[in-house]
Amino acid sequence: MKIRMGFVPNSSSSSFIVQVWLELFEKKGRLISRTIEQKLAKYGFKKTTAINPEQYDFIEDYSEPNDPRTVKGMNYNYGYAVSCNQADVIRFLVNNRIPFKASEHYGHRTLIYEGGDRVWSFPNYGLMFYKDSNTTSMAEAIGKLVFQNEGIHAISIWQYMNKKEQKVYMDSLRGSIKHRRKRK
């Protein structure tokens, strides 16, 4: 059995968006390579016109040729939705250094990864309040947010890697440090 230390996501439902183009309506500003696109497709990401993860929760497969949401002829992003094992998706993305935005735990938190060594996690207070105020009084919902909020976290990508991936990551860091020293 694998025991995870540190940050462990409570992933009831999560969706991910990988932005391909700087703008959806202009054919300029490609943000990821075709090689990365192939990796995303192989993993199970689907082309989508969604620009944020909350939109992808409600959008299903774009594979039907007559579907008006089909992305043929326009720019697109890649989306992925999962009901559990969100950490596996994050692991795939960070190990391939693929920037993403994600909505986790039914939208209660937003994750942002820009390709560095941290995944940022932000609470979505408005959505958390809205969902709690539907079942409790306004005062109880506010109290819950004030006393139980988790705040903003910078999560090391190290936590999403297995031992072999951690070694590769450390070797790449050592290599970049040696390269910088040689240039000086």
Protein Blocks (a to p, Z undefined) as FASTA:
>chain_A
ZZdehjddddfbccddddfbfblkbcghiabdfklmmmmmmnopacdfbfbfklmmmpcc
fkbfklmkbcghiacddddddfehklmmmmmmmmnopacdddeehhlaccddehiabdcd
dddfklmmmmmmmmmcfklmmmmmmmmcgbjadddfklmpcfklmmmmmmmmmmmmmmmm
mmZZ
